[in-house]
Amino acid sequence: MNCESGMYWMLLIKEIESYLQIVSLNDFLANSEKRFATIKQLEIIGEACACIGVSFF
């Protein structure tokens, strides 16, 4: 998938939103699966940012 694709970014953000829906902060912090899934998606976003050329901005 192309890093510069708006659809790619939206999918990543929607995944994070799905992990956080109807979850209190305490529940989130207590649930390692939700925490690690969220962290992984943020890592993917960071890696995708690295592949965007300066010309994108």
Secondary structure, DSSP 4 states (H G I P E B T S, - for coil): --TT-HHHHHHHHHHHHHHHTT--HHHHHH-HHHHHHHHHHHHHHHHHHHHS-GGG-
